[in-house]
Structures are given as structure tokens and as C-alpha cells.
Amino acid sequence: MKALNIFNQLPKGRSSDELFETLRSGDGFKIERIISTGQVTPEGQWYDQNSDEWVVLLQGNAKLEFENCTLTLGAGDYVWIPAHQKHRVSWTDPDQVCVWLAVHIENNEE
């Protein structure tokens, strides 16, 4: 067994793509690290996921947009997003690396 660090191997500057890394997955769940450096969800596109999601912004600043509101997030802020709650990332700080931790949990009630 060895300890790993969520902040290891972060990009030094702005990347052209947002980076998604699955840290662990199993029966009914997935934990992923997401690295953003100014990326946003394309205008007019929404995430509409089959799973519930708990997401925390560990580093950086960002905005999550929902159909009826926008949340401004800073380091340590977290959100519970129920399955099929449409949302999008409307802004991530281009001047710093944003590190997200997302936990996706299958919703077996469908």
C-alpha cells in the first residue's frame, strides 16, 4: 500500500484540454480527479448524468451553472448534484490550476 497525493503531476500552465483521471471505480461508483485551466462546458451544452455526483473544488475558482442559478466556487466548496440535474461549468480560472474531486454514485431508483 502506498499513499498518493491529489496534487501530484498538475500541469504547469494552461492546458488545451480539461483532464479527467479515474482514481478508483467499483460497483456503483467512480471517483475522479478533474483538472481545469480555463476550460468551460461549450455554450448551450449541459451535463445530464444518470448518476448522482458529489463534487468538491480542492484548488482554484470556478462557476457551476444550473438551469435556475449559478454557483461561484472557491477552494473547499462542494456541491451535491442529483442524477439528471442539468449543469455546466461556465467558468474556471485561467490563471491557476483548478483541481476537482468528483464522486459519481449510481442511482438505482431508475
N, CA, C and O atoms as CSV, one atom per row, in Angstrom:
chain,resi,resn,atom,element,x,y,z
A,1,MET,N,N,0.851,-1.175,0.000
A,1,MET,CA,C,0.000,0.000,0.000
A,1,MET,C,C,0.893,1.233,0.000
A,1,MET,O,O,1.935,1.256,0.654
A,2,LYS,N,N,0.474,2.260,-0.741
A,2,LYS,CA,C,1.247,3.500,-0.728
A,2,LYS,C,C,0.295,4.685,-0.813
A,2,LYS,O,O,-0.775,4.609,-1.416
A,3,ALA,N,N,0.711,5.762,-0.201
A,3,ALA,CA,C,-0.083,6.992,-0.226
A,3,ALA,C,C,0.191,7.737,-1.525
A,3,ALA,O,O,1.328,7.797,-1.993
A,4,LEU,N,N,-0.847,8.292,-2.092
A,4,LEU,CA,C,-0.736,9.129,-3.292
A,4,LEU,C,C,-1.195,10.532,-2.933
A,4,LEU,O,O,-1.856,10.730,-1.913
A,5,ASN,N,N,-0.853,11.495,-3.754
A,5,ASN,CA,C,-1.219,12.882,-3.488
A,5,ASN,C,C,-2.027,13.433,-4.650
A,5,ASN,O,O,-1.599,13.355,-5.801
A,6,ILE,N,N,-3.194,13.990,-4.353
A,6,ILE,CA,C,-4.117,14.503,-5.371
A,6,ILE,C,C,-3.504,15.664,-6.165
A,6,ILE,O,O,-3.934,15.948,-7.283
A,7,PHE,N,N,-2.500,16.333,-5.587
A,7,PHE,CA,C,-1.886,17.485,-6.244
A,7,PHE,C,C,-0.633,17.129,-7.049
A,7,PHE,O,O,0.007,18.018,-7.612
A,8,ASN,N,N,-0.280,15.863,-7.111
A,8,ASN,CA,C,0.879,15.441,-7.914
A,8,ASN,C,C,0.572,15.543,-9.401
A,8,ASN,O,O,-0.566,15.347,-9.825
A,9,GLN,N,N,1.577,15.846,-10.170
A,9,GLN,CA,C,1.526,15.872,-11.630
A,9,GLN,C,C,0.472,16.817,-12.179
A,9,GLN,O,O,-0.253,16.479,-13.114
A,10,LEU,N,N,0.391,18.012,-11.586
A,10,LEU,CA,C,-0.501,19.045,-12.121
A,10,LEU,C,C,0.197,19.752,-13.271
A,10,LEU,O,O,1.419,19.899,-13.252
A,11,PRO,N,N,-0.562,20.196,-14.280
A,11,PRO,CA,C,0.069,20.939,-15.372
A,11,PRO,C,C,0.653,22.255,-14.855
A,11,PRO,O,O,0.133,22.856,-13.915
A,12,LYS,N,N,1.731,22.683,-15.482
A,12,LYS,CA,C,2.403,23.919,-15.052
A,12,LYS,C,C,1.708,25.176,-15.572
A,12,LYS,O,O,1.743,26.218,-14.917
A,13,GLY,N,N,1.091,25.089,-16.720
A,13,GLY,CA,C,0.396,26.235,-17.296
A,13,GLY,C,C,-0.951,25.801,-17.829
A,13,GLY,O,O,-1.452,24.724,-17.505
A,14,ARG,N,N,-1.524,26.653,-18.647
A,14,ARG,CA,C,-2.831,26.346,-19.214
A,14,ARG,C,C,-2.709,25.207,-20.219
A,14,ARG,O,O,-1.846,25.214,-21.096
A,15,SER,N,N,-3.587,24.243,-20.068
A,15,SER,CA,C,-3.642,23.099,-20.967
A,15,SER,C,C,-4.749,23.349,-21.987
A,15,SER,O,O,-5.686,24.099,-21.716
A,16,SER,N,N,-4.646,22.733,-23.138
A,16,SER,CA,C,-5.696,22.904,-24.145
A,16,SER,C,C,-6.952,22.124,-23.791
A,16,SER,O,O,-8.051,22.486,-24.213
A,17,ASP,N,N,-6.795,21.059,-23.021
A,17,ASP,CA,C,-7.931,20.213,-22.656
A,17,ASP,C,C,-8.049,20.082,-21.153
A,17,ASP,O,O,-7.056,20.107,-20.426
A,18,GLU,N,N,-9.280,19.942,-20.704
A,18,GLU,CA,C,-9.523,19.584,-19.317
A,18,GLU,C,C,-9.094,18.119,-19.145
A,18,GLU,O,O,-9.294,17.306,-20.048
A,19,LEU,N,N,-8.511,17.786,-18.000
A,19,LEU,CA,C,-8.004,16.438,-17.776
A,19,LEU,C,C,-8.895,15.697,-16.785
A,19,LEU,O,O,-9.197,16.213,-15.709
A,20,PHE,N,N,-9.317,14.480,-17.151
A,20,PHE,CA,C,-10.138,13.624,-16.299
A,20,PHE,C,C,-9.338,12.368,-15.989
A,20,PHE,O,O,-8.846,11.702,-16.901
A,21,GLU,N,N,-9.205,12.042,-14.707
A,21,GLU,CA,C,-8.453,10.862,-14.299
A,21,GLU,C,C,-9.279,10.069,-13.281
A,21,GLU,O,O,-9.593,10.574,-12.203
A,22,THR,N,N,-9.625,8.847,-13.624
A,22,THR,CA,C,-10.339,7.985,-12.686
A,22,THR,C,C,-9.359,7.494,-11.634
A,22,THR,O,O,-8.368,6.840,-11.959
A,23,LEU,N,N,-9.633,7.809,-10.373
A,23,LEU,CA,C,-8.768,7.387,-9.274
A,23,LEU,C,C,-9.174,6.021,-8.726
A,23,LEU,O,O,-8.333,5.237,-8.285
A,24,ARG,N,N,-10.465,5.757,-8.762
A,24,ARG,CA,C,-10.988,4.481,-8.260
A,24,ARG,C,C,-12.410,4.314,-8.780
A,24,ARG,O,O,-13.165,5.283,-8.861
A,25,SER,N,N,-12.765,3.110,-9.124
A,25,SER,CA,C,-14.144,2.819,-9.517
A,25,SER,C,C,-14.491,1.426,-9.039
A,25,SER,O,O,-13.617,0.588,-8.818
A,26,GLY,N,N,-15.764,1.200,-8.886
A,26,GLY,CA,C,-16.226,-0.096,-8.426
A,26,GLY,C,C,-17.703,-0.240,-8.717
A,26,GLY,O,O,-18.265,0.499,-9.525
A,27,ASP,N,N,-18.313,-1.177,-8.068
A,27,ASP,CA,C,-19.725,-1.456,-8.267
A,27,ASP,C,C,-20.559,-0.264,-7.802
A,27,ASP,O,O,-20.763,-0.070,-6.603
A,28,GLY,N,N,-21.034,0.525,-8.752
A,28,GLY,CA,C,-21.928,1.631,-8.441
A,28,GLY,C,C,-21.281,2.965,-8.135
A,28,GLY,O,O,-21.979,3.905,-7.754
A,29,PHE,N,N,-19.959,3.082,-8.290
A,29,PHE,CA,C,-19.330,4.376,-8.019
A,29,PHE,C,C,-18.089,4.592,-8.888
A,29,PHE,O,O,-17.495,3.650,-9.411
A,30,LYS,N,N,-17.723,5.865,-9.019
A,30,LYS,CA,C,-16.472,6.250,-9.680
A,30,LYS,C,C,-15.984,7.517,-8.992
A,30,LYS,O,O,-16.763,8.439,-8.751
A,31,ILE,N,N,-14.688,7.559,-8.676
A,31,ILE,CA,C,-14.050,8.736,-8.101
A,31,ILE,C,C,-13.051,9.246,-9.125
A,31,ILE,O,O,-12.194,8.499,-9.598
A,32,GLU,N,N,-13.166,10.526,-9.463
A,32,GLU,CA,C,-12.236,11.058,-10.461
A,32,GLU,C,C,-11.677,12.405,-10.052
A,32,GLU,O,O,-12.313,13.188,-9.347
A,33,ARG,N,N,-10.459,12.644,-10.522
A,33,ARG,CA,C,-9.818,13.947,-10.385
A,33,ARG,C,C,-9.985,14.654,-11.721
A,33,ARG,O,O,-9.750,14.078,-12.783
A,34,ILE,N,N,-10.395,15.911,-11.646
A,34,ILE,CA,C,-10.569,16.724,-12.849
A,34,ILE,C,C,-9.667,17.946,-12.703
A,34,ILE,O,O,-9.666,18.605,-11.663
A,35,ILE,N,N,-8.907,18.241,-13.740
A,35,ILE,CA,C,-8.003,19.392,-13.755
A,35,ILE,C,C,-8.492,20.362,-14.824
A,35,ILE,O,O,-8.593,20.006,-15.998
A,36,SER,N,N,-8.795,21.590,-14.409
A,36,SER,CA,C,-9.253,22.635,-15.336
A,36,SER,C,C,-8.282,23.800,-15.292
A,36,SER,O,O,-7.811,24.188,-14.223
A,37,THR,N,N,-7.985,24.354,-16.458
A,37,THR,CA,C,-7.140,25.549,-16.548
A,37,THR,C,C,-7.777,26.520,-17.532
A,37,THR,O,O,-7.195,26.871,-18.559
A,38,GLY,N,N,-8.987,26.942,-17.187
A,38,GLY,CA,C,-9.705,27.900,-18.035
A,38,GLY,C,C,-10.772,27.262,-18.907
A,38,GLY,O,O,-11.497,27.979,-19.596
A,39,GLN,N,N,-10.894,25.949,-18.902
A,39,GLN,CA,C,-11.896,25.290,-19.749
A,39,GLN,C,C,-13.301,25.470,-19.171
A,39,GLN,O,O,-13.484,25.631,-17.965
A,40,VAL,N,N,-14.277,25.439,-20.066
A,40,VAL,CA,C,-15.690,25.506,-19.694
A,40,VAL,C,C,-16.454,24.505,-20.549
A,40,VAL,O,O,-15.955,24.031,-21.569
A,41,THR,N,N,-17.668,24.193,-20.120
A,41,THR,CA,C,-18.554,23.390,-20.943
A,41,THR,C,C,-18.970,24.249,-22.129
A,41,THR,O,O,-19.348,25.403,-21.929
A,42,PRO,N,N,-18.916,23.742,-23.343
A,42,PRO,CA,C,-19.295,24.563,-24.505
A,42,PRO,C,C,-20.686,25.174,-24.339
A,42,PRO,O,O,-21.599,24.545,-23.804
A,43,GLU,N,N,-20.822,26.391,-24.802
A,43,GLU,CA,C,-22.086,27.135,-24.713
A,43,GLU,C,C,-23.232,26.299,-25.279
A,43,GLU,O,O,-23.119,25.721,-26.360
A,44,GLY,N,N,-24.323,26.245,-24.540
A,44,GLY,CA,C,-25.500,25.512,-24.988
A,44,GLY,C,C,-25.478,24.035,-24.657
A,44,GLY,O,O,-26.475,23.344,-24.865
A,45,GLN,N,N,-24.347,23.528,-24.140
A,45,GLN,CA,C,-24.272,22.114,-23.760
A,45,GLN,C,C,-24.420,21.983,-22.249
A,45,GLN,O,O,-23.952,22.826,-21.484
A,46,TRP,N,N,-25.083,20.905,-21.841
A,46,TRP,CA,C,-25.327,20.641,-20.425
A,46,TRP,C,C,-24.958,19.196,-20.109
A,46,TRP,O,O,-25.151,18.303,-20.934
A,47,TYR,N,N,-24.430,18.972,-18.914
A,47,TYR,CA,C,-24.284,17.613,-18.408
A,47,TYR,C,C,-25.648,17.182,-17.884
A,47,TYR,O,O,-26.304,17.929,-17.159
A,48,ASP,N,N,-26.068,15.990,-18.248
A,48,ASP,CA,C,-27.325,15.399,-17.782
A,48,ASP,C,C,-26.996,13.934,-17.487
A,48,ASP,O,O,-27.233,13.051,-18.311
A,49,GLN,N,N,-26.451,13.701,-16.308
A,49,GLN,CA,C,-25.857,12.414,-15.962
A,49,GLN,C,C,-26.868,11.460,-15.336
A,49,GLN,O,O,-27.814,11.882,-14.671
A,50,ASN,N,N,-26.652,10.170,-15.559
A,50,ASN,CA,C,-27.501,9.136,-14.970
A,50,ASN,C,C,-27.170,8.871,-13.508
A,50,ASN,O,O,-27.935,8.202,-12.813
A,51,SER,N,N,-26.046,9.383,-13.036
A,51,SER,CA,C,-25.617,9.134,-11.658
A,51,SER,C,C,-25.672,10.418,-10.835
A,51,SER,O,O,-25.574,11.525,-11.365
A,52,ASP,N,N,-25.833,10.236,-9.516
A,52,ASP,CA,C,-25.672,11.358,-8.603
A,52,ASP,C,C,-24.184,11.704,-8.569
A,52,ASP,O,O,-23.333,10.851,-8.819
A,53,GLU,N,N,-23.883,12.966,-8.255
A,53,GLU,CA,C,-22.482,13.386,-8.204
A,53,GLU,C,C,-22.258,14.316,-7.021
A,53,GLU,O,O,-23.004,15.272,-6.809
A,54,TRP,N,N,-21.218,14.018,-6.260
A,54,TRP,CA,C,-20.728,14.933,-5.238
A,54,TRP,C,C,-19.400,15.442,-5.756
A,54,TRP,O,O,-18.514,14.656,-6.089
A,55,VAL,N,N,-19.259,16.763,-5.825
A,55,VAL,CA,C,-18.034,17.335,-6.368
A,55,VAL,C,C,-17.523,18.429,-5.435
A,55,VAL,O,O,-18.291,19.247,-4.930
A,56,VAL,N,N,-16.207,18.423,-5.220
A,56,VAL,CA,C,-15.562,19.448,-4.394
A,56,VAL,C,C,-14.445,20.081,-5.209
A,56,VAL,O,O,-13.697,19.390,-5.900
A,57,LEU,N,N,-14.342,21.393,-5.122
A,57,LEU,CA,C,-13.235,22.114,-5.745
A,57,LEU,C,C,-12.136,22.230,-4.692
A,57,LEU,O,O,-12.286,22.956,-3.709
A,58,LEU,N,N,-11.046,21.523,-4.898
A,58,LEU,CA,C,-9.963,21.498,-3.919
A,58,LEU,C,C,-9.019,22.688,-4.051
A,58,LEU,O,O,-8.419,23.128,-3.070
A,59,GLN,N,N,-8.893,23.204,-5.271
A,59,GLN,CA,C,-7.966,24.302,-5.542
A,59,GLN,C,C,-8.529,25.105,-6.699
A,59,GLN,O,O,-9.068,24.540,-7.650
A,60,GLY,N,N,-8.403,26.437,-6.618
A,60,GLY,CA,C,-8.826,27.283,-7.726
A,60,GLY,C,C,-10.180,27.931,-7.482
A,60,GLY,O,O,-10.705,27.934,-6.369
A,61,ASN,N,N,-10.727,28.478,-8.560
A,61,ASN,CA,C,-12.021,29.150,-8.548
A,61,ASN,C,C,-12.778,28.758,-9.803
A,61,ASN,O,O,-12.188,28.585,-10.870
A,62,ALA,N,N,-14.102,28.620,-9.666
A,62,ALA,CA,C,-14.908,28.174,-10.802
A,62,ALA,C,C,-16.356,28.600,-10.605
A,62,ALA,O,O,-16.749,29.043,-9.526
A,63,LYS,N,N,-17.136,28.458,-11.662
A,63,LYS,CA,C,-18.576,28.690,-11.596
A,63,LYS,C,C,-19.296,27.498,-12.208
A,63,LYS,O,O,-18.982,27.066,-13.317
A,64,LEU,N,N,-20.267,26.972,-11.465
A,64,LEU,CA,C,-21.143,25.913,-11.942
A,64,LEU,C,C,-22.508,26.530,-12.214
A,64,LEU,O,O,-23.091,27.182,-11.348
A,65,GLU,N,N,-23.002,26.318,-13.407
A,65,GLU,CA,C,-24.293,26.871,-13.799
A,65,GLU,C,C,-25.332,25.759,-13.828
A,65,GLU,O,O,-25.099,24.680,-14.372
A,66,PHE,N,N,-26.471,26.045,-13.236
A,66,PHE,CA,C,-27.623,25.167,-13.274
A,66,PHE,C,C,-28.720,25.891,-14.026
A,66,PHE,O,O,-28.563,27.071,-14.341
A,67,GLU,N,N,-29.811,25.236,-14.319
A,67,GLU,CA,C,-30.876,25.870,-15.097
A,67,GLU,C,C,-31.469,27.086,-14.387
A,67,GLU,O,O,-31.980,27.995,-15.042
A,68,ASN,N,N,-31.406,27.111,-13.056
A,68,ASN,CA,C,-32.039,28.212,-12.331
A,68,ASN,C,C,-31.079,29.052,-11.494
A,68,ASN,O,O,-31.515,29.996,-10.835
A,69,CYS,N,N,-29.774,28.734,-11.500
A,69,CYS,CA,C,-28.828,29.539,-10.720
A,69,CYS,C,C,-27.393,29.232,-11.138
A,69,CYS,O,O,-27.125,28.253,-11.835
A,70,THR,N,N,-26.483,30.089,-10.699
A,70,THR,CA,C,-25.052,29.884,-10.902
A,70,THR,C,C,-24.374,29.945,-9.545
A,70,THR,O,O,-24.625,30.862,-8.762
A,71,LEU,N,N,-23.516,28.973,-9.263
A,71,LEU,CA,C,-22.763,28.944,-8.021
A,71,LEU,C,C,-21.315,29.312,-8.293
A,71,LEU,O,O,-20.690,28.767,-9.203
A,72,THR,N,N,-20.785,30.229,-7.510
A,72,THR,CA,C,-19.370,30.577,-7.569
A,72,THR,C,C,-18.663,29.751,-6.510
A,72,THR,O,O,-19.024,29.796,-5.335
A,73,LEU,N,N,-17.654,28.997,-6.928
A,73,LEU,CA,C,-16.960,28.077,-6.034
A,73,LEU,C,C,-15.512,28.492,-5.837
A,73,LEU,O,O,-14.845,28.941,-6.770
A,74,GLY,N,N,-15.044,28.335,-4.621
A,74,GLY,CA,C,-13.640,28.514,-4.285
A,74,GLY,C,C,-13.135,27.236,-3.631
A,74,GLY,O,O,-13.897,26.292,-3.421
A,75,ALA,N,N,-11.861,27.215,-3.315
A,75,ALA,CA,C,-11.252,26.025,-2.719
A,75,ALA,C,C,-12.037,25.591,-1.483
A,75,ALA,O,O,-12.287,26.386,-0.577
A,76,GLY,N,N,-12.417,24.318,-1.467
A,76,GLY,CA,C,-13.145,23.750,-0.341
A,76,GLY,C,C,-14.649,23.692,-0.526
A,76,GLY,O,O,-15.332,22.996,0.226
A,77,ASP,N,N,-15.181,24.404,-1.504
A,77,ASP,CA,C,-16.629,24.387,-1.742
A,77,ASP,C,C,-17.029,23.095,-2.443
A,77,ASP,O,O,-16.335,22.620,-3.342
A,78,TYR,N,N,-18.171,22.529,-2.012
A,78,TYR,CA,C,-18.651,21.298,-2.629
A,78,TYR,C,C,-20.148,21.376,-2.887
A,78,TYR,O,O,-20.862,22.180,-2.288
A,79,VAL,N,N,-20.608,20.511,-3.804
A,79,VAL,CA,C,-21.999,20.523,-4.257
A,79,VAL,C,C,-22.459,19.085,-4.465
A,79,VAL,O,O,-21.700,18.248,-4.954
A,80,TRP,N,N,-23.693,18.804,-4.095
A,80,TRP,CA,C,-24.356,17.538,-4.409
A,80,TRP,C,C,-25.215,17.788,-5.628
A,80,TRP,O,O,-26.067,18.677,-5.614
A,81,ILE,N,N,-25.004,17.014,-6.690
A,81,ILE,CA,C,-25.760,17.169,-7.934
A,81,ILE,C,C,-26.544,15.877,-8.167
A,81,ILE,O,O,-25.959,14.853,-8.521
A,82,PRO,N,N,-27.854,15.918,-7.972
A,82,PRO,CA,C,-28.653,14.699,-8.199
A,82,PRO,C,C,-28.626,14.286,-9.668
A,82,PRO,O,O,-28.404,15.107,-10.558
A,83,ALA,N,N,-28.855,13.002,-9.899
A,83,ALA,CA,C,-28.939,12.486,-11.273
A,83,ALA,C,C,-29.935,13.330,-12.071
A,83,ALA,O,O,-30.989,13.713,-11.565
A,84,HIS,N,N,-29.587,13.604,-13.301
A,84,HIS,CA,C,-30.398,14.341,-14.277
A,84,HIS,C,C,-30.608,15.817,-13.927
A,84,HIS,O,O,-31.454,16.477,-14.531
A,85,GLN,N,N,-29.856,16.339,-12.967
A,85,GLN,CA,C,-29.858,17.781,-12.706
A,85,GLN,C,C,-28.917,18.406,-13.737
A,85,GLN,O,O,-27.697,18.266,-13.642
A,86,LYS,N,N,-29.488,19.087,-14.708
A,86,LYS,CA,C,-28.645,19.671,-15.765
A,86,LYS,C,C,-27.729,20.728,-15.171
A,86,LYS,O,O,-28.144,21.567,-14.372
A,87,HIS,N,N,-26.458,20.660,-15.590
A,87,HIS,CA,C,-25.466,21.610,-15.102
A,87,HIS,C,C,-24.340,21.728,-16.119
A,87,HIS,O,O,-24.178,20.890,-17.005
A,88,ARG,N,N,-23.575,22.791,-15.960
A,88,ARG,CA,C,-22.422,23.017,-16.834
A,88,ARG,C,C,-21.400,23.853,-16.075
A,88,ARG,O,O,-21.743,24.583,-15.145
A,89,VAL,N,N,-20.154,23.737,-16.479
A,89,VAL,CA,C,-19.099,24.586,-15.927
A,89,VAL,C,C,-19.048,25.832,-16.803
A,89,VAL,O,O,-18.694,25.756,-17.980
A,90,SER,N,N,-19.403,26.976,-16.227
A,90,SER,CA,C,-19.458,28.206,-17.024
A,90,SER,C,C,-18.175,29.034,-16.938
A,90,SER,O,O,-17.980,29.954,-17.732
A,91,TRP,N,N,-17.292,28.711,-15.972
A,91,TRP,CA,C,-16.026,29.433,-15.858
A,91,TRP,C,C,-15.079,28.669,-14.950
A,91,TRP,O,O,-15.493,28.175,-13.901
A,92,THR,N,N,-13.828,28.567,-15.333
A,92,THR,CA,C,-12.744,28.158,-14.443
A,92,THR,C,C,-11.620,29.166,-14.604
A,92,THR,O,O,-11.370,29.662,-15.703
A,93,ASP,N,N,-10.959,29.461,-13.528
A,93,ASP,CA,C,-9.911,30.473,-13.510
A,93,ASP,C,C,-8.775,30.080,-14.449
A,93,ASP,O,O,-8.127,29.056,-14.235
A,94,PRO,N,N,-8.525,30.879,-15.488
A,94,PRO,CA,C,-7.457,30.538,-16.438
A,94,PRO,C,C,-6.059,30.811,-15.893
A,94,PRO,O,O,-5.068,30.397,-16.494
A,95,ASP,N,N,-5.974,31.509,-14.752
A,95,ASP,CA,C,-4.674,31.888,-14.203
A,95,ASP,C,C,-4.170,30.948,-13.117
A,95,ASP,O,O,-3.100,31.165,-12.549
A,96,GLN,N,N,-4.939,29.910,-12.830
A,96,GLN,CA,C,-4.491,28.923,-11.854
A,96,GLN,C,C,-5.068,27.559,-12.195
A,96,GLN,O,O,-6.064,27.454,-12.910
A,97,VAL,N,N,-4.447,26.536,-11.687
A,97,VAL,CA,C,-4.921,25.177,-11.922
A,97,VAL,C,C,-6.077,24.907,-10.952
A,97,VAL,O,O,-5.934,25.056,-9.738
A,98,CYS,N,N,-7.217,24.509,-11.508
A,98,CYS,CA,C,-8.368,24.131,-10.691
A,98,CYS,C,C,-8.374,22.612,-10.554
A,98,CYS,O,O,-8.328,21.889,-11.549
A,99,VAL,N,N,-8.430,22.138,-9.312
A,99,VAL,CA,C,-8.422,20.702,-9.032
A,99,VAL,C,C,-9.758,20.341,-8.402
A,99,VAL,O,O,-10.117,20.844,-7.338
A,100,TRP,N,N,-10.490,19.457,-9.083
A,100,TRP,CA,C,-11.787,18.979,-8.626
A,100,TRP,C,C,-11.651,17.521,-8.205
A,100,TRP,O,O,-10.823,16.784,-8.739
A,101,LEU,N,N,-12.469,17.117,-7.246
A,101,LEU,CA,C,-12.629,15.712,-6.910
A,101,LEU,C,C,-14.117,15.414,-7.050
A,101,LEU,O,O,-14.944,16.031,-6.379
A,102,ALA,N,N,-14.453,14.469,-7.918
A,102,ALA,CA,C,-15.854,14.134,-8.185
A,102,ALA,C,C,-16.113,12.681,-7.826
A,102,ALA,O,O,-15.336,11.790,-8.173
A,103,VAL,N,N,-17.218,12.457,-7.125
A,103,VAL,CA,C,-17.652,11.113,-6.782
A,103,VAL,C,C,-18.997,10.890,-7.457
A,103,VAL,O,O,-19.976,11.570,-7.147
A,104,HIS,N,N,-19.042,9.936,-8.378
A,104,HIS,CA,C,-20.269,9.586,-9.107
A,104,HIS,C,C,-20.851,8.335,-8.466
A,104,HIS,O,O,-20.156,7.336,-8.283
A,105,ILE,N,N,-22.138,8.401,-8.128
A,105,ILE,CA,C,-22.805,7.291,-7.448
A,105,ILE,C,C,-24.024,6.896,-8.271
A,105,ILE,O,O,-24.912,7.713,-8.513
A,106,GLU,N,N,-24.060,5.645,-8.694
A,106,GLU,CA,C,-25.198,5.170,-9.485
A,106,GLU,C,C,-26.481,5.321,-8.692
A,106,GLU,O,O,-26.551,4.996,-7.506
A,107,ASN,N,N,-27.483,5.817,-9.373
A,107,ASN,CA,C,-28.803,5.975,-8.779
A,107,ASN,C,C,-29.626,4.766,-9.210
A,107,ASN,O,O,-30.029,4.672,-10.369
A,108,ASN,N,N,-29.875,3.855,-8.299
A,108,ASN,CA,C,-30.569,2.611,-8.627
A,108,ASN,C,C,-32.089,2.728,-8.593
A,108,ASN,O,O,-32.789,1.720,-8.685
A,109,GLU,N,N,-32.604,3.945,-8.462
A,109,GLU,CA,C,-34.046,4.139,-8.370
A,109,GLU,C,C,-34.700,4.332,-9.721
A,109,GLU,O,O,-35.911,4.544,-9.797
A,110,GLU,N,N,-33.916,4.262,-10.797
A,110,GLU,CA,C,-34.491,4.479,-12.136
A,110,GLU,C,C,-35.066,3.224,-12.696
A,110,GLU,O,O,-35.588,3.228,-13.810
